[in-house]
Amino acid sequence: MSRGRQNQRFKKLIILRGLPGVGKTSKAEMLCDEYAGLGLEGEIFSTDRYHERTDYTKGNFQRNHRRNREDVFIALNRGVDPIIVDNTNISLWEMWPYIHMGMRQGDYDITMMELPKGYPQEKISINKLYRKCHGKIPKKKFRSFEGRWEKADNIWNVLNDSKSINRWKRSKEKWNVQ
């Protein structure tokens, strides 16, 4: 009898989600360090890396997110383990491409982590997040993020979301080409 995938060790794709200032980047770095202790050379992918280069100019946001998706696609094809996506991922459609890519790759265990754990019931006040972000993000933007937050209990909630599927089905980005 063939054991097949039973003995196969799956690589990790970890998708962090949470409002700005909750500690996603610190968590990503901590996870990367933990995996490094196991001999794995993971990588963190954050659209903020591109936003910082363009001084958070709103007109560049779509392009910056596309670049981050491309980076994750390339990392998946290189077999990077773990891959940690450090974005707000407030809406299901924002996580859908990453989960879709990981599923298509076939050898990744995909995990979503909300920060703080149990959000939105366990949340940090907007005033505290505003201070943690040094006032760079307006309070009304935090309220907008809270209002747009979509619950996702597991990756299947995201993958089977009809709005996400419809949004991405015609995408010509490399990760989505059949």
PASEBA-1860 file (N, C-alpha, C; in nm, 3 decimals):
! residues 178
1> MSRGRQNQ> 0.084/-0.118/0.000/0.000/0.000/0.000/0.089/0.125/0.000 ~ 0.057/0.218/-0.085/0.133/0.342/-0.094/0.087/0.442/0.011 ~ 0.181/0.504/0.077/0.147/0.604/0.179/0.125/0.741/0.117 ~ 0.184/0.766/0.002/0.163/0.892/-0.069/0.184/1.014/0.018 ~ 0.082/1.100/0.026/0.091/1.227/0.094/0.094/1.216/0.247 ~ 0.067/1.097/0.299/0.065/1.083/0.445/0.199/1.121/0.507 ~ 0.310/1.088/0.442/0.442/1.118/0.498/0.497/1.250/0.446 ~ 0.426/1.314/0.358/0.472/1.440/0.302/0.457/1.552/0.406
9> RFKKLIIL> 0.565/1.629/0.425/0.559/1.743/0.514/0.517/1.864/0.433 ~ 0.407/1.922/0.474/0.358/2.039/0.404/0.434/2.164/0.448 ~ 0.460/2.250/0.352/0.519/2.380/0.382/0.407/2.468/0.438 ~ 0.444/2.581/0.494/0.347/2.669/0.559/0.327/2.798/0.480 ~ 0.201/2.834/0.462/0.159/2.965/0.412/0.072/3.023/0.522 ~ 0.121/3.131/0.583/0.050/3.191/0.696/0.004/3.330/0.654 ~ -0.125/3.353/0.666/-0.184/3.482/0.628/-0.227/3.554/0.756 ~ -0.160/3.664/0.784/-0.195/3.745/0.901/-0.300/3.847/0.861
17> RGLPGVGK> -0.390/3.876/0.953/-0.491/3.978/0.926/-0.521/4.055/1.053 ~ -0.543/4.183/1.035/-0.573/4.270/1.147/-0.553/4.415/1.108 ~ -0.610/4.503/1.187/-0.597/4.646/1.159/-0.452/4.691/1.177 ~ -0.417/4.806/1.118/-0.283/4.859/1.139/-0.256/4.882/1.287 ~ -0.136/4.848/1.330/-0.096/4.873/1.468/-0.122/4.760/1.566 ~ -0.184/4.650/1.520/-0.216/4.541/1.614/-0.097/4.448/1.641 ~ 0.008/4.460/1.560/0.126/4.376/1.582/0.149/4.269/1.478 ~ 0.093/4.286/1.359/0.113/4.185/1.254/0.260/4.169/1.216
25> TSKAEMLC> 0.329/4.280/1.199/0.470/4.272/1.159/0.554/4.207/1.267 ~ 0.529/4.241/1.392/0.602/4.177/1.503/0.573/4.028/1.506 ~ 0.447/3.990/1.485/0.410/3.848/1.483/0.477/3.777/1.366 ~ 0.482/3.842/1.250/0.546/3.782/1.132/0.694/3.757/1.160 ~ 0.761/3.855/1.220/0.902/3.840/1.252/0.925/3.731/1.355 ~ 0.837/3.723/1.454/0.847/3.620/1.557/0.830/3.481/1.494 ~ 0.731/3.467/1.406/0.709/3.338/1.339/0.829/3.299/1.254 ~ 0.883/3.396/1.181/0.999/3.370/1.097/1.117/3.321/1.183
33> DEYAGLGL> 1.136/3.385/1.297/1.244/3.344/1.389/1.220/3.203/1.443 ~ 1.094/3.172/1.477/1.062/3.038/1.528/1.094/2.933/1.423 ~ 1.054/2.958/1.300/1.081/2.861/1.193/1.229/2.854/1.161 ~ 1.301/2.964/1.175/1.446/2.963/1.153/1.513/2.870/1.255 ~ 1.459/2.867/1.377/1.510/2.777/1.479/1.492/2.630/1.442 ~ 1.400/2.605/1.348/1.377/2.469/1.300/1.455/2.442/1.171 ~ 1.536/2.540/1.132/1.616/2.524/1.011/1.547/2.566/0.883 ~ 1.435/2.638/0.894/1.361/2.680/0.775/1.386/2.829/0.749
41> EGEIFSTD> 1.406/2.862/0.623/1.433/3.001/0.586/1.308/3.062/0.524 ~ 1.219/3.109/0.608/1.095/3.169/0.562/1.115/3.312/0.516 ~ 1.009/3.364/0.456/1.010/3.502/0.411/0.877/3.568/0.445 ~ 0.885/3.698/0.472/0.767/3.778/0.502/0.736/3.865/0.382 ~ 0.608/3.867/0.345/0.564/3.948/0.232/0.459/4.047/0.280 ~ 0.494/4.174/0.267/0.405/4.281/0.313/0.396/4.388/0.206 ~ 0.274/4.427/0.174/0.255/4.533/0.076/0.310/4.665/0.130 ~ 0.321/4.678/0.260/0.379/4.800/0.319/0.519/4.828/0.264
49> RYHERTDY> 0.590/4.722/0.228/0.725/4.742/0.171/0.716/4.830/0.048 ~ 0.615/4.810/-0.033/0.596/4.892/-0.154/0.532/5.026/-0.119 ~ 0.437/5.025/-0.025/0.374/5.151/0.015/0.477/5.250/0.068 ~ 0.573/5.200/0.145/0.676/5.288/0.200/0.759/5.352/0.090 ~ 0.788/5.276/-0.016/0.866/5.329/-0.129/0.791/5.438/-0.204 ~ 0.658/5.430/-0.202/0.577/5.529/-0.274/0.513/5.628/-0.177 ~ 0.566/5.633/-0.054/0.520/5.726/0.049/0.368/5.716/0.072 ~ 0.319/5.594/0.067/0.177/5.566/0.092/0.083/5.648/0.003
57> TKGNFQRN> 0.124/5.674/-0.119/0.040/5.746/-0.213/-0.074/5.655/-0.256 ~ -0.197/5.699/-0.230/-0.315/5.615/-0.253/-0.322/5.562/-0.396 ~ -0.282/5.641/-0.493/-0.287/5.598/-0.633/-0.201/5.478/-0.665 ~ -0.109/5.443/-0.575/-0.020/5.329/-0.598/-0.065/5.202/-0.527 ~ -0.173/5.209/-0.449/-0.210/5.095/-0.366/-0.239/4.968/-0.447 ~ -0.316/4.979/-0.554/-0.347/4.858/-0.632/-0.221/4.796/-0.690 ~ -0.134/4.880/-0.745/-0.010/4.830/-0.803/0.076/4.765/-0.695 ~ 0.083/4.827/-0.578/0.164/4.772/-0.469/0.111/4.636/-0.424
65> HRRNREDV> -0.020/4.623/-0.414/-0.078/4.492/-0.376/-0.052/4.389/-0.486 ~ -0.062/4.428/-0.611/-0.032/4.335/-0.721/0.112/4.286/-0.712 ~ 0.204/4.377/-0.683/0.345/4.337/-0.669/0.363/4.238/-0.555 ~ 0.296/4.260/-0.444/0.308/4.167/-0.332/0.253/4.029/-0.369 ~ 0.140/4.026/-0.440/0.085/3.897/-0.486/0.185/3.827/-0.578 ~ 0.248/3.902/-0.668/0.348/3.844/-0.757/0.465/3.787/-0.678 ~ 0.510/3.859/-0.577/0.620/3.812/-0.493/0.585/3.680/-0.424 ~ 0.462/3.671/-0.372/0.419/3.548/-0.305/0.411/3.434/-0.406
73> FIALNRGV> 0.361/3.461/-0.525/0.352/3.359/-0.631/0.492/3.304/-0.663 ~ 0.588/3.392/-0.677/0.725/3.349/-0.706/0.781/3.268/-0.590 ~ 0.755/3.311/-0.468/0.804/3.240/-0.349/0.742/3.100/-0.340 ~ 0.613/3.089/-0.371/0.547/2.958/-0.370/0.615/2.865/-0.471 ~ 0.644/2.917/-0.588/0.709/2.836/-0.692/0.852/2.799/-0.656 ~ 0.917/2.881/-0.573/1.052/2.850/-0.525/1.049/2.753/-0.407 ~ 0.930/2.733/-0.349/0.917/2.643/-0.235/0.958/2.704/-0.102 ~ 0.952/2.835/-0.090/0.987/2.903/0.035/0.898/2.849/0.147
81> DPIIVDNT> 0.959/2.827/0.263/0.886/2.772/0.377/0.942/2.829/0.506 ~ 0.861/2.899/0.581/0.723/2.938/0.556/0.715/3.069/0.476 ~ 0.599/3.091/0.420/0.564/3.218/0.357/0.465/3.285/0.451 ~ 0.496/3.408/0.490/0.409/3.481/0.582/0.362/3.608/0.512 ~ 0.230/3.621/0.496/0.171/3.738/0.432/0.125/3.832/0.543 ~ 0.187/3.950/0.547/0.165/4.048/0.653/0.091/4.169/0.593 ~ -0.040/4.156/0.578/-0.127/4.263/0.528/-0.248/4.274/0.619 ~ -0.328/4.380/0.602/-0.448/4.393/0.684/-0.547/4.281/0.653
89> NISLWEMW> -0.565/4.247/0.526/-0.654/4.137/0.485/-0.791/4.147/0.553 ~ -0.850/4.263/0.546/-0.977/4.290/0.613/-1.093/4.220/0.543 ~ -1.094/4.223/0.411/-1.201/4.161/0.333/-1.156/4.026/0.281 ~ -1.252/3.938/0.260/-1.219/3.803/0.211/-1.148/3.809/0.076 ~ -1.190/3.900/-0.011/-1.130/3.907/-0.144/-0.982/3.943/-0.138 ~ -0.938/4.007/-0.030/-0.797/4.042/-0.018/-0.711/3.918/0.012 ~ -0.767/3.821/0.080/-0.694/3.698/0.114/-0.708/3.593/0.004 ~ -0.815/3.602/-0.073/-0.847/3.498/-0.170/-0.731/3.463/-0.263
97> PYIHMGMR> -0.662/3.560/-0.324/-0.553/3.522/-0.414/-0.443/3.440/-0.346 ~ -0.408/3.478/-0.223/-0.302/3.405/-0.153/-0.344/3.262/-0.122 ~ -0.466/3.246/-0.075/-0.516/3.112/-0.043/-0.531/3.030/-0.171 ~ -0.582/3.092/-0.276/-0.596/3.025/-0.405/-0.459/2.977/-0.456 ~ -0.360/3.063/-0.448/-0.225/3.026/-0.493/-0.172/2.908/-0.411 ~ -0.188/2.916/-0.281/-0.139/2.809/-0.194/-0.207/2.677/-0.222 ~ -0.336/2.681/-0.247/-0.411/2.559/-0.279/-0.366/2.501/-0.412 ~ -0.348/2.586/-0.511/-0.303/2.538/-0.643/-0.164/2.479/-0.635
105> QGDYDITM> -0.080/2.534/-0.549/0.056/2.481/-0.535/0.051/2.337/-0.483 ~ -0.042/2.312/-0.392/-0.069/2.175/-0.349/0.010/2.123/-0.231 ~ 0.123/2.183/-0.200/0.202/2.128/-0.090/0.221/2.229/0.024 ~ 0.122/2.316/0.039/0.124/2.415/0.147/0.005/2.396/0.240 ~ 0.034/2.400/0.369/-0.069/2.406/0.472/-0.096/2.555/0.492 ~ -0.220/2.597/0.478/-0.255/2.739/0.481/-0.326/2.771/0.612 ~ -0.275/2.874/0.680/-0.331/2.918/0.807/-0.360/3.066/0.801 ~ -0.475/3.107/0.854/-0.506/3.249/0.873/-0.495/3.278/1.022
113> MELPKGYP> -0.434/3.391/1.055/-0.423/3.433/1.195/-0.477/3.574/1.208 ~ -0.578/3.589/1.294/-0.632/3.722/1.323/-0.560/3.779/1.444 ~ -0.527/3.906/1.432/-0.465/3.976/1.544/-0.549/4.097/1.578 ~ -0.584/4.115/1.704/-0.563/4.018/1.810/-0.653/3.897/1.790 ~ -0.612/3.787/1.847/-0.691/3.663/1.836/-0.832/3.689/1.889 ~ -0.932/3.646/1.813/-1.070/3.666/1.854/-1.131/3.797/1.806 ~ -1.058/3.870/1.721/-1.113/3.995/1.668/-1.240/3.961/1.590 ~ -1.345/4.038/1.592/-1.357/4.172/1.647/-1.404/4.177/1.794
121> QEKISINK> -1.440/4.062/1.853/-1.482/4.065/1.993/-1.368/4.113/2.083 ~ -1.249/4.069/2.053/-1.129/4.108/2.129/-1.056/4.212/2.046 ~ -1.091/4.338/2.065/-1.028/4.439/1.982/-0.954/4.543/2.064 ~ -0.867/4.612/1.996/-0.790/4.720/2.055/-0.858/4.850/2.015 ~ -0.865/4.946/2.105/-0.935/5.070/2.076/-0.869/5.145/1.960 ~ -0.953/5.217/1.886/-0.903/5.298/1.775/-0.802/5.400/1.824 ~ -0.826/5.459/1.940/-0.732/5.557/1.994/-0.593/5.496/2.016 ~ -0.590/5.374/2.069/-0.462/5.308/2.094/-0.393/5.273/1.962
129> LYRKCHGK> -0.469/5.223/1.863/-0.411/5.191/1.733/-0.358/5.317/1.665 ~ -0.434/5.424/1.676/-0.394/5.553/1.620/-0.259/5.597/1.677 ~ -0.244/5.584/1.808/-0.117/5.620/1.873/-0.004/5.527/1.830 ~ -0.034/5.396/1.820/0.069/5.300/1.779/0.118/5.328/1.637 ~ 0.032/5.384/1.555/0.069/5.418/1.416/0.118/5.562/1.406 ~ 0.145/5.623/1.520/0.201/5.759/1.528/0.115/5.862/1.455 ~ -0.016/5.839/1.452/-0.108/5.935/1.391/-0.101/5.939/1.239 ~ -0.032/5.844/1.176/-0.017/5.845/1.030/-0.144/5.797/0.958
137> IPKKKFRS> -0.228/5.725/1.030/-0.353/5.676/0.972/-0.467/5.746/1.044 ~ -0.553/5.816/0.970/-0.664/5.889/1.034/-0.758/5.793/1.108 ~ -0.817/5.841/1.217/-0.910/5.759/1.295/-1.028/5.715/1.210 ~ -1.072/5.800/1.116/-1.185/5.760/1.030/-1.148/5.641/0.943 ~ -1.020/5.627/0.909/-0.975/5.511/0.831/-0.985/5.383/0.915 ~ -0.949/5.394/1.043/-0.964/5.278/1.132/-1.111/5.238/1.142 ~ -1.199/5.337/1.153/-1.343/5.306/1.160/-1.388/5.239/1.030 ~ -1.335/5.284/0.917/-1.367/5.223/0.788/-1.320/5.077/0.785
145> FEGRWEKA> -1.198/5.053/0.834/-1.147/4.916/0.840/-1.238/4.828/0.925 ~ -1.275/4.879/1.042/-1.364/4.801/1.130/-1.497/4.771/1.062 ~ -1.549/4.869/0.991/-1.678/4.852/0.924/-1.672/4.752/0.808 ~ -1.556/4.740/0.745/-1.541/4.649/0.631/-1.494/4.510/0.671 ~ -1.462/4.489/0.799/-1.409/4.360/0.844/-1.507/4.248/0.811 ~ -1.455/4.144/0.745/-1.536/4.026/0.712/-1.483/3.906/0.789 ~ -1.574/3.839/0.854/-1.539/3.721/0.933/-1.499/3.606/0.842 ~ -1.396/3.535/0.884/-1.352/3.415/0.812/-1.307/3.313/0.915
153> DNIWNVLN> -1.385/3.210/0.934/-1.351/3.107/1.032/-1.240/3.015/0.983 ~ -1.232/2.999/0.851/-1.130/2.910/0.794/-1.107/2.946/0.648 ~ -1.011/2.881/0.586/-0.976/2.915/0.448/-1.090/2.884/0.351 ~ -1.177/2.790/0.386/-1.288/2.754/0.297/-1.390/2.867/0.290 ~ -1.408/2.942/0.399/-1.496/3.059/0.394/-1.447/3.157/0.288 ~ -1.316/3.169/0.276/-1.256/3.261/0.180/-1.265/3.203/0.039 ~ -1.219/3.080/0.022/-1.216/3.019/-0.113/-1.354/3.007/-0.176 ~ -1.456/2.985/-0.095/-1.591/2.965/-0.147/-1.674/3.093/-0.150
161> DSKSINRW> -1.613/3.206/-0.119/-1.683/3.334/-0.119/-1.712/3.378/-0.262 ~ -1.839/3.388/-0.297/-1.876/3.419/-0.436/-1.830/3.557/-0.480 ~ -1.830/3.656/-0.389/-1.782/3.790/-0.425/-1.633/3.785/-0.460 ~ -1.557/3.710/-0.385/-1.413/3.698/-0.412/-1.389/3.626/-0.544 ~ -1.461/3.517/-0.566/-1.445/3.441/-0.691/-1.476/3.531/-0.810 ~ -1.589/3.602/-0.803/-1.626/3.691/-0.914/-1.526/3.803/-0.934 ~ -1.472/3.855/-0.827/-1.374/3.964/-0.837/-1.247/3.919/-0.909 ~ -1.202/3.795/-0.880/-1.072/3.750/-0.929/-1.078/3.662/-1.053
169> KRSKEKWN> -1.195/3.613/-1.093/-1.198/3.512/-1.200/-1.143/3.562/-1.334 ~ -1.148/3.691/-1.359/-1.097/3.744/-1.486/-0.958/3.808/-1.473 ~ -0.899/3.797/-1.356/-0.767/3.857/-1.334/-0.665/3.794/-1.428 ~ -0.583/3.878/-1.486/-0.478/3.830/-1.577/-0.341/3.827/-1.508 ~ -0.341/3.842/-1.376/-0.215/3.834/-1.303/-0.157/3.693/-1.318 ~ -0.026/3.683/-1.316/0.044/3.556/-1.342/-0.005/3.443/-1.253 ~ -0.031/3.471/-1.127/-0.073/3.366/-1.034/-0.207/3.306/-1.071 ~ -0.287/3.376/-1.151/-0.424/3.333/-1.181/-0.437/3.276/-1.322
177> VQ> -0.331/3.274/-1.398/-0.338/3.224/-1.535/-0.345/3.072/-1.531 ~ -0.441/3.019/-1.600/-0.463/2.873/-1.599/-0.362/2.801/-1.686
END
